């Protein structure tokens, strides 16, 4: 593919400005895209990966995890067969990560009409921010 006259002029200007010895511009790897298009593609891709969290799972979370743990955690979303659970404090996050997931998964599997959940991931709730001075 031959560069157009405007591309040649731009390259000459860049060569002079930055004192580049090469007479030909480097090959471009991919066409430029607007950042808005890239972000829209990413957001649309992520929408298809998420499954709406069933209300029965949210309602039964205290029975699944136990009342004390349920006060500090909540199921956040489902993505590719993984249930993401948010904790409200780093201490509680460490505590729930010690729980045997197999027991939680068995209790979840006993609930009818739920999508398949293969594993559970625990994360700190991003809505909770701690600021230190």
N, C-alpha and C positions, 0 to 999 in steps of 0.2 A: 504494500500500500504506500503510495507516494504522498509525502506531506504537501499540504496546500501552501499557497504563497503566504498566507497570513501565519501559518505555523512556522514556515521558514524565517519570516521576519521576526517572530517572537523568539525563535531560537537564536538568531543573530544578536538580538538585544540582550538575551540572557548570557550568551557567550561573552559579549563585550563587558557587561556589568560585572560578571563574576570571574572573568578571565579564564574561560574554559577552553581547552585546546581542541577537543573533539569537534569535528565539523558537522557530524550528524547528531541529532538529539537521541537520547536513550529511548528504547521502545517502551511504550506505556503498557502496563500490565493489565489494567482494567479501565473501563470507562468511568469517568467521574459521575457520582450520583449526589443528589441533594441530601442533606442530613435528614430532612423531614421524610423523604421516601424511605431511607434506611430505617428510621425509627418506626415508621408505620408498618413496614414489613416485619420488624421484630415484634411489635405489639400484636399484630394479627397472628403471627406464628405462635406466640405464647397463649393467645386466647384459645386456640384449638387444643392445646396440651392440657389445659385445666378442665377438671370436671367439677360441676357444682357440688358443693358439700351437702349431703342429704341431711334434712332436719332431724331424722331419727338418730343419726350419729351424734349430733350436737346435743339433743335432748337426753340421750343415754350416756353421755360422757361421764357424769358423776358415778354411774354404776360400773362403767368400764374401768376407769382409772382410780376410783375411790374418791370419797368426798373431799378429803384434805388436798389431794393432788389436783382435783378438778377445780378447786378454788384458785389455783395458781397457774393452770394450763387450760388451753382450749384447742380443739381441732381447728386448723386454719383453712386448709384447702387440700384437694387431691390432685396429683399430677403424675401421670404414667404409672398408676398403681401404687403410688407412695402417698401415705397420709402424713401431712406436715402438721405438727402440733407445736403451738407457740407457748412459751413459758413467760411469766411476767417478771422474772428476776433471775440473774445468773446463778444464784444459789439453788433455785428450784430447777433450773435447767440441768445443773449437775446432778441433782437428785433424780429427776425423771430419766436421765440417760443411764442410770444404774438399774432401772427397772428391767425385768426380763420382758422383752418385747413379745415373746411367744405367747405369754398369758394374755396380753392386751389383744394380740391378733386373734386368738381363739375366741375371746369375748366379742370382738367385732364381727368375726365370721358367723357367729350365732345369730346376728341380727339379719332378718330376712330383707330381701330387695335392696341390698347394698352392692355397689360395684366392687369388683375384686380388689382387695388391698393386700399387696405383697409385703410391704414393710412400712415402718414408721420412722420418720425423721423428726427429731426434736430441735427446735431453734428458739432463740430469744426473740420475743415479739418485737418486730421493727417499729411498732407504734409507741413502744416505751423507750424513751430517751433518757439517759442519765448524763448530766453535765457536771463536770468537775472544774472547780476554779483553781 
